[in-house]
């Protein structure tokens, strides 16, 4: 079975920024992504949990996509303005995938 190189991009950001992240993804041609709720964690401000949050304003999401390596720079350039003034982290990993024509 033939495997292909790809990049996994994961964005952890405030839930209220979901539409802006999706616009950045779709604006660079990313058609497949997954949005997950983040239940809690720990960071520079200490431990936190989404329990007890009354609104999405204090919730976090994780947006995950797999893309072809040559598309990474344009995606990161589109994401940076959204992340620049908000709590968020972007991670990029090298992955191997089947069916590269989907990415």
Secondary structure, DSSP 8 states (H G I E B T S, - for coil): ---EEEEEEEEEEEGGGHHHHHHHHHHTT----EEEEE-EEEETTEEEESTT--SGGG-EEEEEEEE-GGGHHHHHHHHHHHHTTSSEEEEEEEEEES-GGG-
